[in-house]
Amino acid sequence: MFNRQEIMKCAWRIFRNWYRYGVERGRFPICFGAALKAAWAETKRSLTLKLKPTVQKLARIEAIKDQIENLKWKSFRYDIVTMERNLRAELSELEAAL
């Protein structure tokens, strides 16, 4: 699930930046473990940001399916054919986006 090679590259990049900053500021003892921890946190944060829209899309798909199922209980004054057509179009767009 996680690309460990990219995480290590990110950790080394963070460590080099911190090391340069620490040497310039006089704070030399900076450990690589902290940089690795920061790289993992950055990776997990970016993953949750990528997955969040997918979760929202799946929730919307379920809501649309429920709406389509409940259309048969509407009274005759509603144009359920048009409603169903619009809902199915939105459903197909969302499923194609996944």
NORGIMO-V872589 format. One record per residue. N is the residue number from 1. RES is the residue in three letters. PSI is psi in whole degrees, 0 to 359 (none if undefined). Layout:
N & RES & PSI
N & RES & PSI
//
This chain:
1 & MET & 317
2 & PHE & 140
3 & ASN & 100
4 & ARG & 330
5 & GLN & 317
6 & GLU & 325
7 & ILE & 319
8 & MET & 320
9 & LYS & 318
10 & CYS & 319
11 & ALA & 318
12 & TRP & 323
13 & ARG & 315
14 & ILE & 316
15 & PHE & 316
16 & ARG & 318
17 & ASN & 316
18 & TRP & 321
19 & TYR & 314
20 & ARG & 316
21 & TYR & 319
22 & GLY & 321
23 & VAL & 318
24 & GLU & 323
25 & ARG & 355
26 & GLY & 6
27 & ARG & 89
28 & PHE & 318
29 & PRO & 88
30 & ILE & 129
31 & CYS & 152
32 & PHE & 332
33 & GLY & 322
34 & ALA & 322
35 & ALA & 321
36 & LEU & 319
37 & LYS & 320
38 & ALA & 323
39 & ALA & 318
40 & TRP & 318
41 & ALA & 319
42 & GLU & 319
43 & THR & 315
44 & LYS & 322
45 & ARG & 318
46 & SER & 326
47 & LEU & 318
48 & THR & 327
49 & LEU & 326
50 & LYS & 324
51 & LEU & 335
52 & LYS & 313
53 & PRO & 327
54 & THR & 318
55 & VAL & 319
56 & GLN & 321
57 & LYS & 317
58 & LEU & 322
59 & ALA & 320
60 & ARG & 321
61 & ILE & 316
62 & GLU & 321
63 & ALA & 320
64 & ILE & 318
65 & LYS & 321
66 & ASP & 319
67 & GLN & 318
68 & ILE & 318
69 & GLU & 324
70 & ASN & 354
71 & LEU & 329
72 & LYS & 345
73 & TRP & 0
74 & LYS & 156
75 & SER & 172
76 & PHE & 347
77 & ARG & 346
78 & TYR & 142
79 & ASP & 87
80 & ILE & 340
81 & VAL & 314
82 & THR & 318
83 & MET & 315
84 & GLU & 320
85 & ARG & 315
86 & ASN & 318
87 & LEU & 319
88 & ARG & 326
89 & ALA & 316
90 & GLU & 322
91 & LEU & 317
92 & SER & 324
93 & GLU & 317
94 & LEU & 319
95 & GLU & 327
96 & ALA & 330
97 & ALA & 340
98 & LEU & none
//
